Amino acid sequence: MRHLPKLNRGKIFISKISNIVFTIFVLIILPKFVYAHPADSNYLQLSRNHLFYETKENFAIDIASDNNFFTYLSFPGGKIISVDLTNNQKRWEAELGGQIISTPSSFGENIYLVGKSETTLTVRSLAKSTGITQSQINIPFEEQKISAVEKVFLYKFENQIVLVVDNGEVFSLNADNGQITWRESLGQQLSTVPYLIQDKLFLGTFGKQIIGLSLSNGRQIVNFVLLAPPTFITQERKIGFLLVGDKNGFLSVFDWLKNSQIRKFRLGGEISSIAHTSRGLLIFSFDNFIYLLTSSGNKVIWKKRLAGRIAAAPQFNENFVIVATTEATAASVIDLRNGKLFDKIVLPKNDFFTGKNLRSGKFFIYLTKAGVLSFSLAEGR
């Protein structure tokens, strides 16, 4: 038998060992390094156990939840349905007629909605358990004014139902008898979703103002003037301070107790949303970037470019943020530690996210063209 020289045998042995080591690295070590998180980090991943409720006639235009596994969907033409997220079954359906122009709002045992006709805004309350109408309040409106109304926001304060109309009209109604307790007109169109802090309501306007109203009597208690229309309002962690994003891309801090601006920080484009997370301030901008800032809001930790414009305010937990862009067929799950893509939620062909979403308890709920997608987050990978 012919024997190989010792030198060649040594090279072959080393080559085989190298191949074995490389194979172990690629198949075992590298995947753990790339995909796994530390065992004590309590990181979460998307659960593949999700539910999809198909809306066959038309796609829903808005969504709400009572944080108790029940979701309420409103549709064009005045229909509302309730879905149980635990079994993905429809609980009830109600035909209200007309045009629903508010997000369904859960107060106590009832769901409240606002509809409009040619000369009237109608506030209805429906029983959560059955969908049967419990009360109806009609508010007369001038035909010319009501035709321009597209959105009404609903809030509950003590025994009052507060309606904020996008044209700057604000009403407070007695929840028992429907009587108007006070009414305030800002005289200008709203540029932000109103923000409620205890007994105060803050509203941004296209007149470059932030106006604060007392919910007790409707009187103005705050009036800030900005250089650009505000686009988003939320509370700073320090009591008495507001965080405000504007159309020029500035993030500002206001002391509403002293009616003064404390500081501001410039980002890219118009700010679309602001959220407090466990790792800092999460800012979404219409320059198609996400920014994570320090809690003080004056330093960028990371930023990430998105494929398109944000469809709606994102949902998040301690470790991840879920982002869907306009008419996207997939939502990105982004790691809050570093801004890197962690996972994706891909919809079936010809479906897309419409922009409406919410978090209800452990469920993340997203409206799509075809229906309602709900899912939770589970441990492990």
C-alpha positions in Angstrom: 0.0 0.0 0.0 1.2 3.4 -0.9 1.5 5.8 2.0 1.2 9.6 1.7 4.1 11.7 2.9 3.8 12.8 6.5 3.6 16.5 5.5 0.6 15.9 3.1 -1.2 13.8 5.7 -0.8 16.6 8.2 -2.2 19.1 5.8 -5.2 16.9 5.0 -5.9 16.4 8.7 -5.7 20.1 9.4 -8.0 20.8 6.4 -10.6 18.3 7.7 -10.5 19.8 11.2 -10.9 23.3 9.7 -13.9 22.1 7.8 -15.5 20.6 10.8 -14.9 23.7 12.9 -16.3 25.9 10.1 -19.4 23.7 9.8 -20.0 23.9 13.6 -19.6 27.6 13.6 -22.0 28.2 10.7 -24.7 25.8 11.8 -24.6 26.1 15.5 -22.6 29.1 16.9 -23.4 31.8 14.3 -27.2 31.4 14.4 -27.1 31.7 18.2 -25.0 34.8 17.9 -27.1 36.4 15.3 -30.6 35.5 16.4 -30.6 34.7 20.1 -30.8 37.2 22.9 -29.3 36.8 26.4 -31.2 34.3 28.5 -31.8 36.9 31.3 -32.8 39.7 28.9 -36.5 38.8 28.8 -36.6 39.8 25.2 -39.7 38.9 23.3 -40.5 37.7 19.8 -43.6 37.7 17.7 -45.9 34.8 18.5 -46.8 32.9 15.3 -50.2 32.3 16.9 -52.3 35.1 15.6 -55.9 35.7 14.6 -57.4 37.3 11.5 -61.0 38.4 11.4 -62.1 38.9 7.8 -64.4 41.8 7.0 -66.2 40.6 3.9 -68.4 43.4 2.8 -66.1 46.4 3.3 -62.9 47.3 5.2 -63.3 48.9 8.6 -62.5 52.5 8.9 -61.7 52.7 12.6 -61.1 50.5 15.7 -61.4 50.6 19.5 -61.1 48.2 22.4 -62.2 48.0 26.0 -58.9 46.4 27.0 -60.9 43.2 27.9 -60.4 41.1 24.7 -63.3 42.8 22.9 -62.7 45.0 19.8 -65.2 47.4 18.2 -65.0 48.1 14.5 -66.8 50.9 12.6 -67.6 50.8 8.9 -68.8 53.1 6.1 -72.5 53.5 6.2 -72.8 53.5 10.0 -72.3 49.9 10.9 -70.4 48.8 14.0 -69.5 45.2 15.1 -67.9 43.8 18.2 -65.3 40.9 17.9 -64.0 38.7 20.7 -60.2 38.4 20.3 -60.0 35.2 22.3 -61.9 33.2 19.7 -62.1 35.5 16.7 -65.9 35.5 16.7 -68.3 38.3 16.1 -70.3 39.1 19.3 -72.8 41.5 17.8 -73.5 43.9 15.0 -75.4 47.2 15.0 -76.6 49.3 12.0 -76.6 53.0 13.0 -77.0 54.6 9.6 -75.4 57.8 8.5 -71.7 58.5 8.7 -69.6 57.7 11.8 -66.9 60.3 12.3 -65.4 59.4 15.7 -63.4 56.5 16.9 -65.6 54.2 19.0 -64.8 55.1 22.6 -65.2 52.8 25.6 -66.6 54.5 28.8 -67.9 52.3 31.6 -70.5 49.8 30.3 -71.1 51.6 27.0 -69.4 52.3 23.7 -69.8 55.9 22.4 -69.8 57.1 18.8 -70.5 60.3 16.9 -72.3 60.4 13.6 -73.3 63.3 11.4 -76.2 64.1 9.1 -76.8 67.3 7.0 -77.5 69.5 10.1 -76.8 67.4 13.2 -74.1 65.7 15.1 -75.5 62.6 16.9 -73.8 61.1 20.0 -74.9 57.5 20.6 -74.0 55.1 23.4 -74.3 51.4 22.8 -74.2 48.6 25.4 -70.9 46.8 25.2 -72.6 43.4 25.8 -75.3 43.7 23.2 -74.8 46.7 20.9 -78.3 48.0 21.8 -78.5 51.8 21.8 -78.7 53.2 25.3 -78.9 56.9 24.6 -78.8 59.4 21.8 -78.0 63.1 21.9 -78.5 65.4 18.9 -76.5 68.6 18.6 -77.8 71.0 15.9 -75.1 72.4 13.5 -75.2 74.9 10.7 -75.3 73.0 7.4 -72.3 75.0 6.0 -70.2 74.2 9.1 -71.1 70.5 9.4 -70.2 69.7 5.8 -66.6 70.5 6.6 -66.5 68.3 9.7 -64.5 65.1 9.2 -63.5 64.0 12.6 -64.7 64.2 16.2 -62.7 63.1 19.3 -64.5 61.8 22.4 -63.3 62.0 26.0 -64.9 61.3 29.4 -64.4 63.6 32.4 -66.3 62.8 35.6 -70.0 62.8 34.4 -69.3 64.7 31.2 -68.8 63.5 27.6 -66.5 65.9 25.9 -66.6 66.3 22.1 -63.8 67.9 20.2 -64.6 68.7 16.6 -61.8 69.1 14.1 -63.0 72.6 13.2 -62.2 73.8 16.7 -65.6 73.5 18.4 -65.6 71.8 21.8 -68.7 70.6 23.7 -69.2 69.2 27.1 -72.4 67.1 27.6 -74.0 65.8 30.8 -73.8 62.0 30.4 -77.1 61.6 32.2 -79.4 64.0 30.4 -77.4 65.1 27.3 -77.5 68.8 28.2 -74.6 70.9 27.0 -72.8 72.1 30.1 -70.3 74.3 28.2 -69.2 75.1 24.7 -66.0 76.7 23.4 -65.0 77.7 19.9 -61.3 78.1 19.1 -62.0 79.7 15.7 -59.4 77.6 13.9 -58.9 74.1 12.6 -57.2 71.5 14.7 -53.7 70.3 13.6 -53.2 67.6 16.3 -55.2 64.9 18.1 -56.3 66.5 21.4 -54.3 65.4 24.5 -56.0 64.9 27.9 -54.2 65.4 31.2 -56.5 64.9 34.2 -58.9 67.8 34.1 -57.1 69.7 31.2 -57.4 69.3 27.5 -54.6 70.5 25.2 -55.3 71.2 21.5 -52.9 72.1 18.6 -54.2 74.4 15.8 -53.2 75.4 12.3 -53.0 78.9 13.8 -49.6 77.8 15.3 -51.1 77.6 18.8 -51.4 75.1 21.7 -54.5 75.9 23.6 -55.3 74.3 27.0 -58.9 74.1 28.2 -60.2 73.4 31.7 -62.7 70.5 31.4 -64.6 71.9 34.4 -65.8 75.0 32.6 -64.2 75.1 29.1 -62.1 78.2 29.9 -58.7 78.7 28.3 -55.9 78.2 30.8 -52.9 77.9 28.4 -52.0 79.5 25.1 -48.6 78.9 23.5 -47.7 80.4 20.1 -45.2 78.4 18.0 -43.3 79.2 14.8 -45.1 76.3 12.9 -48.4 74.4 13.4 -48.0 71.7 16.1 -48.5 68.1 14.9 -48.3 66.0 18.0 -48.8 66.7 21.8 -48.0 64.4 24.7 -46.9 64.8 28.3 -43.3 65.1 29.4 -42.3 62.8 32.3 -42.0 65.8 34.5 -45.4 67.0 35.8 -46.5 70.3 34.3 -44.5 69.9 31.1 -45.7 69.1 27.5 -43.7 67.6 24.6 -44.7 69.1 21.3 -43.7 68.1 17.7 -44.3 70.6 14.9 -44.5 70.8 11.1 -40.9 72.1 10.9 -39.4 69.1 12.7 -38.8 70.7 16.1 -39.4 68.8 19.3 -40.2 71.4 22.0 -40.8 71.2 25.8 -43.3 73.6 27.3 -44.0 74.4 30.9 -47.8 74.8 30.9 -47.9 75.9 34.5 -45.7 78.9 33.6 -46.9 79.2 30.0 -43.3 79.2 28.7 -41.1 77.2 26.4 -38.1 75.4 28.1 -36.1 74.0 25.1 -36.4 72.6 21.6 -34.5 70.2 19.5 -34.4 70.0 15.6 -35.0 66.7 13.8 -35.6 66.0 10.1 -39.1 66.5 8.8 -42.5 67.1 10.3 -43.0 65.1 13.5 -45.9 62.6 13.3 -45.7 61.0 16.7 -43.9 60.9 20.0 -43.8 58.0 22.5 -42.1 57.4 25.8 -40.4 54.0 25.9 -38.2 52.2 28.5 -35.1 53.2 26.4 -35.9 56.8 25.6 -38.2 59.0 23.4 -39.3 57.4 20.2 -40.0 60.0 17.5 -41.5 59.3 14.0 -41.0 61.9 11.3 -42.4 62.5 7.8 -38.8 62.4 6.5 -39.3 58.6 6.8 -37.0 58.2 9.7 -37.5 56.8 13.2 -35.4 58.4 16.0 -34.7 57.2 19.5 -33.7 60.1 21.6 -32.5 60.2 25.2 -35.3 60.8 27.7 -34.5 64.5 27.9 -35.0 64.7 24.2 -31.8 66.4 23.3 -29.6 63.6 21.9 -30.1 61.0 19.2 -29.3 57.4 20.3 -30.1 55.9 16.9 -32.1 56.6 13.8 -33.5 54.3 11.1 -34.8 55.1 7.6 -38.1 53.4 6.6 -39.2 52.3 3.2 -42.2 54.7 3.2 -44.3 57.1 5.3 -45.6 56.0 8.6 -49.3 55.0 8.3 -50.2 55.7 11.9 -48.8 56.0 15.4 -46.7 52.8 16.1 -47.3 50.2 18.8 -44.5 49.1 21.1 -43.5 47.3 24.3 -40.3 47.4 26.4 -38.1 45.9 23.7 -39.7 46.3 20.3 -41.6 48.8 18.1 -44.0 47.6 15.3 -44.0 49.9 12.3 -46.4 49.8 9.3 -45.9 52.3 6.4 -48.7 53.5 4.2 -50.4 50.7 2.2 -47.5 48.3 3.2 -48.0 44.6 2.9 -45.6 44.0 5.8 -45.0 45.6 9.2 -41.4 45.8 10.6 -40.6 44.8 14.1 -37.6 46.9 15.2 -35.3 46.3 18.2 -35.4 49.3 20.5 -31.8 48.7 21.6 -30.2 49.5 18.3 -32.9 50.3 15.7 -32.2 47.1 13.7 -34.9 45.0 12.1 -35.8 42.0 14.3 -38.8 40.5 12.5 -41.6 41.1 10.0 -45.3 40.6 9.9 -46.2 39.7 6.3 -49.8 40.0 5.0 -51.3 37.8 2.3 -51.1 38.9 -1.3 -53.3 41.9 -2.2 -53.8 42.9 1.5 -52.2 45.9 3.2 -52.2 47.8 6.4 -54.7 50.8 6.4 -53.0 52.7 9.2 -55.4 52.1 12.1 -54.0 50.1 15.1 -54.1 49.9 18.8 -52.8 47.8 21.7 -55.3 46.1 24.0 -53.8 44.3 26.9 -51.5 41.6 25.5 -52.9 42.0 21.9 -51.6 44.2 19.1 -54.4 44.9 16.7 -54.1 46.2 13.1 -56.7 47.0 10.6 -56.0 45.8 7.0 -57.9 46.1 3.8 -59.2 42.6 4.3 -59.9 42.6 8.0 -58.4 42.8 11.5 -55.1 41.2 12.4 -54.5 40.6 16.1 -51.4 39.0 17.7 -49.5 38.9 20.9 -45.8 38.7 21.8 -44.3 35.5 23.4 -41.0 34.6 25.0 -38.2 32.9 23.3 -37.2 32.5 19.7 
